[in-house]
Amino acid sequence: MYFTDRGLEELTERRGEESVTLGWLAEAFATFIDQHPEFANATDQLATWLARLDDDE
């Protein structure tokens, strides 16, 4: 198990029944970057990956 898996498991356990919009997720990412600017690049890469998930390779 990777360290990040624990965070993903907690997310599922705490919020797994909720529905959110992508707008809400983008705002949460922006808030996270404001609080933790050292993770801006990784967060941006994740957001870009999610945005392009259905694109043909």
C-alpha positions in Angstrom: 0.0 0.0 0.0 1.3 3.4 -0.9 1.1 6.2 1.6 -1.4 8.0 -0.6 -3.8 5.0 -0.5 -4.6 5.9 3.1 -5.8 9.3 2.0 -7.8 7.9 -0.8 -9.4 5.3 1.6 -10.2 8.1 4.0 -11.8 10.1 1.2 -14.0 7.2 0.2 -15.0 6.4 3.8 -15.8 10.0 4.7 -17.3 11.3 1.5 -18.0 8.2 -0.6 -21.7 8.8 -0.6 -21.6 12.4 -1.6 -22.0 13.9 -5.1 -19.8 16.8 -6.1 -19.4 18.9 -9.2 -16.2 19.4 -11.0 -16.5 23.0 -10.2 -16.5 22.2 -6.5 -13.4 19.9 -7.0 -11.6 22.7 -8.9 -12.3 25.1 -6.1 -11.1 22.6 -3.5 -7.9 22.1 -5.6 -7.4 25.9 -5.7 -7.9 26.2 -1.9 -5.4 23.4 -1.3 -2.8 25.1 -3.6 -3.4 28.4 -1.7 -2.7 26.6 1.6 0.1 24.3 0.2 1.8 26.1 -2.7 4.6 23.5 -2.7 2.1 21.0 -4.2 0.9 23.3 -7.0 2.7 21.4 -9.7 1.4 18.0 -8.7 -2.2 19.3 -8.2 -2.1 21.0 -11.6 -0.9 17.8 -13.2 -3.7 15.8 -11.5 -6.3 18.3 -12.6 -5.0 18.2 -16.2 -5.0 14.4 -16.1 -8.6 14.4 -14.9 -9.6 16.9 -17.5 -8.1 14.9 -20.3 -9.1 11.4 -19.0 -11.5 10.6 -21.9 -9.2 12.1 -24.6 -7.9 9.6 -27.2 -4.2 9.0 -26.7 
